[in-house]
């Protein structure tokens, strides 16, 4: 427990900054909608006239950005990226920091097993990720509600954010697994971010070209897209199963590699 | 009872450094010195004992239990002071020490304040603001506050001024009298000589010798310097046990190992002006083990 509270305290400041970032992103993003919506249908036509690649990069695709919900769907892509970056960096640093700050010689000579060390660290990271998610949900629901004139979208947003939480878990445990496996604690965070960026770019490339559509199973950014979750059939079973598999594999790898690791001190 | 039993412990990092086939035991109540220059494998051995890194061969037991398998259990009774002390940023000394104590299921606050008083450390300061020596004090308190049965110290005196070093040694002696076993690594021989009962000398990852401090000194040479009134025959002192004989206008110097009586009779038979007989200090013994065999 002491380790858990220590980690919460240590991550408090960065979590607050991230939450402020998310609030600004949601509020700022949705306020742009206020400007666009007054011009009505024309925005959709303008977007439709753009090349498909550009649409893919902006994440609009088939979303109707003249409605608050559709517009939020575009914004959600960027919220997902932020959440994923936060989660992967948190996951990798919470594990690698004992080596980076050379405190491994303090912590790991205490009467606590490495499994317990990892467990408490991951629980603390989970709390962080959950708070990040809640802040995103509350601010999103409030901002969409403010501009929305159709049916209430809170339920849709809740499902979307549930998807984002799963995405956060995938990247959190990806980060912790990489930090446990690597011999160079310094490179852990950058390596996880590189993987994250790789999968994100892949998801955009899939949007640009339908011929590589089958690669969507490889990038979690395709698992919980707004156009599917909000305006399609909700969360898809195949993606839920894939997510569960990734989470379990990364979790297992985190414990296994951390237990067998020679601490770099 | 042996507190530490190391048998054929090996740790290799690729081809580079590491330790090879190290075996020794540390008995209960002993102050055991572990000496060698930087990079000889002292820290590697200690870190393997503490389960920070895993051996590639051999094993080690602490309190009779395997140090990897029962790691978290035996660490309840181990206090460790690393050679370089690093702590979490932005923590006050008191918070760090309380955090350290919270891992042990006993009340350590009384001992913590006692130690802080002895070492003259201000607990309200932030760790970031401390000097190297004061950080070391935090490390010492952190390693001793739960009154461990085994104290492992890796180069503990670096950064401490001589006065503080003395206080620290007194503290260790006191802990030792209360029953604690101490493993003390160092490259400074005089401090090992002052404190330890036995030493293991490590060189390039291997144990070169393992001796009582007293035997180590006994089994080695004595230095003789003799001044005579008249110049001696150059071969006069050339008897069994004499080495490095030098004769220079009535002053003879040599190293002697063996029965002292034989050399004393030789000396008694001549007319001498002055005589010096020196015990070699550990430094010289150490150099003896460290000279590359050629």
Interface residues (C-beta under 8 A of the other chain):
Chain A: X2 X6 X10 X101 X102 X103 X104 X105 X106 X108 X109 X110 X111 X112 X113 X116 X260 X262 X263 X265
Chain B: X47 X50 X51 X52 X53 X54 X71 X72 X73 X75 X76 X78 X80 X82 X84 X86 X87 X88 X89 X99 X100 X102 X103 X104 X142
